């Protein structure tokens, strides 16, 4: 009560709507949200008709609202009922996890795990006399016919007295107030962080001490997971100075005279590494950069894990990119895999600030993009020592999802590379970049439409084309399929078109399926069919979506076979859970195998560990493949001479 009454709240009202809210700059955030809730309850538009439906913004979000006049008394009092379905409100949720679902829209009234409704009863005359509000929140997964896990919130407001303010028509003084709105404020403001850093630092240290000294070291219990989760949330509230203090106490425990034993010190170091990796704040990564660059305080085996934490940062800052690039310039021996995390951080920043990520922008994030592009050698030439680094650089660009130059540069990289796996990864990277008309045209004519190109590269080009589909592209693919000479390419493309034609996956599949149906409907001849039995490349997809409950799932997998081998060359599997407007990735894995024929020969060949001519004959070694090609060329030449 003392905190609520400590400062006045300024607000502007227009037609009984509170558009601007001005809390005092020193007021705690939870107090401001309480006042927002009170104002939201008092917000009532004038009603002349018996029933009215409109959109209203208040502490619950942007909600569709219904007003009903229940009765009118002889004294002029009106009883009005305000009804909201809070489950359908927007600007209501706040993500505090590393999960980043892909949003989708379906015609469903269910947009979350809670079934929430709000009912407010007003007695109104020339002003609001009484307000009685009741909110009901029902957890859908554990409910049946309105019964289950439920929370009921009530609020009653009664007007007791009126006081005329002589300064009512004067302009308010906003110098010590900040302008905001009625929406619930989720994040902690910067001016509040400093007041709680010391308290959170002590809390984080206490949690670490309990994890290391009180709980068992050699076994994990449910309470251990709870305490570690609390530790991660506590570390997220620390600034760089507090993180440095915690690091010195627990990570550098083997260099200091502490009460911790050797086992406890090792355990403390493990907890610190894991917690900072999952921290996800700019301050955590800034301190990691500082510890590696300036103090050499990180053990070599922990550097990779700590730098991977960059991918967990939810809201990267421009300054963070400068610090990471400075670290890369000063420490040339850092693991190349940190580029993957840098790429992920670039994508997250650009999703939030797209205006700073255009090719014309001179910003810190585009400097990071330039750094990734500079890792690509001319024509993507590689040596046995550099090929792995080149592949990581290409994947990092894919994680970033953008390039300063046009993506057609990656097509040139694929065509000029002296390693097949580099060519494949270069085309894979294009699948994760924005649409570029020049790149699409080049992929169609110079890669996918060229029957002389390697089948695996052509299939990757096809998947890149279908990331930005159109009816024109589907028609072109069907025309290429009519003249296709490679059964592996034909089998995969045919299976993909057939499977996606029936997809109901909400983020991408349903739209692609409609394009395929429309494009193939205009063809005079049916789509050419290919055999997709064993040892053939194929695409498999299954999807289900219940629009009424807004729940579903989808699975996608594909297998690439190469004409040179009966063993799969590459495979991918994606499993996605579609839930309440967001597609959550559950499993996403891929693998590429090349050169297994040599291992096959060593296992089942004449001098192998398990000699078996029948099994060995299923796969030809590279020498046998080369001899077969020479025999085919000789037979072709002999036929010409005979003719």
Secondary structure, 3 states (H helix, E strand, C coil): CHHHHHCCCEEEEECCEEEEEEEECCCCHHHHHHHHHHHHHHCCCCCCCCEEEEEEEECCEEEEEEEEEEEECCCCCEEEEEEEEHHHCECCCCCCCCCCCEECCCCCCCCCCEEEEEEEEEEECCCEEEEEEEEEEEEEEEEECCEEEEEEEEEEEECCCCCCCCCCCCCCCCCCEEEECCCCCCCCCHHHHHHHHHHHHHHHHHHHHHHHHHCCCCCCCHHHHHHHHHHHHHHCCCCHHHHHHHHHHHHHHHCCCCCCCHHHHHHHHHHHHHHHHCCCCHHHHHHHHHHHHHHCCCCHHHHHHHHHHHHHCCCCCHHHHHHHHHHHHHCCCCCCCHHHHHHHHHHHHHHHCHHHCCCCCCCHHHHHHHHHHHCCCHHHCCCCCCHHHHHHHHHHHHHHCCCCCCCHHHHHHHHHCCCHHHHHHHHHHHCCCCCCHHHHHHHHHHHHCCCCCCHHHHHHHHHHHHHHCCHHHHHHHHHHHHCCCCHHHHHHHHHHHHHHCCCCCCCCHHHHHHHHHHHHHCCCCCCCCCCCCCCCCEEEEEEEEECCCCEEEEEEEEEEECCCCCCEEEEEEEEEEEECCEEEEEEEEEEECCCHHHHHHHHHCCCCCCCCHHHHCCCCCHHHHHHHHHHHHHHHHHHHHHC
